[in-house]
């Protein structure tokens, strides 16, 4: 269980760090927690408060990361694969495509569209998920190495 938690926090953390670096370099919003908070804040459902803190965006971001990490671990155990860099990159790329689909669906369904560079966002999202998969694989391998 501790192996899972460390890999989850490490993978989501590295992915988020990458998104922050892209934001700092490009000066364009690509940070997932910030965009999630924006989507929540700007969704005006009847009888619902408008204010949504950035903390909710961060919580949602890590919750989604928890789902992806659970899928990663489930696939890893089901297929009996070692958590190699290659495995992490492949799973990360697949998760990147799923992430792009999920975000595109969110943007499509949302009544307001954020003013972002969608091509840059989707490209960094894909790469960030590869970083997620690589980090998860490295952390799991390191923990397994030190358990022996």
Residue, then its C-alpha position, 0 to 999 in steps of 0.5 A: x500500500x505504501x508503495x502505491x501511495x509513494x508512486x501515486x504522489x510522485x507520479x502526479x507531482x512530477x506530472x504537475x511539475x512538468x505542467x508548471x514548467x511549461x506554464x512558466x516558459x510559455x506564459x500560457x495556462x496549461x496547469x491542470x489543477x488551475x484549469x479544473x478549478x476554473x471549469x468548476x468556478x465557471x460552471x453555473x448550475x442552478x442553486x449552486x455557489x459560484x465560488x470554488x477554491x483552487x484547492x478543489x482543483x488540486x484535490x480533483x487533480x490528485x483524485x484523477x491521478x489516483x484513478x490513473x495510478x490504480x489503473x497503472x497498478x492494475x494493468x501492471x499486476x494483471x499483465x505480470x509486467x515489471x515496472x520498466x521505463x518502457x512499460x511506464x512510457x507506453x502506459x503513460x502515452x495511453x493515459x495521455x490519449x485518455x487524458x486528452x479525450x477526457x479534457x476535450x469532453x470536459x471542454x465540449x460539455x462546459x458552457x464556457x470555454x477557457x481562453x487557452x492554447x488548446x494545441x499546447x495544452x493537449x501536447x503538454x498533457x500527453x507529455x505530462x502523462x508519459x512523465x507520470x508513467x515513467x515516474x510511477x515505473x521508476x518509483x515502483x522499481x526503486x522501492x522493489x529494489x530496496x525491498x530485496 
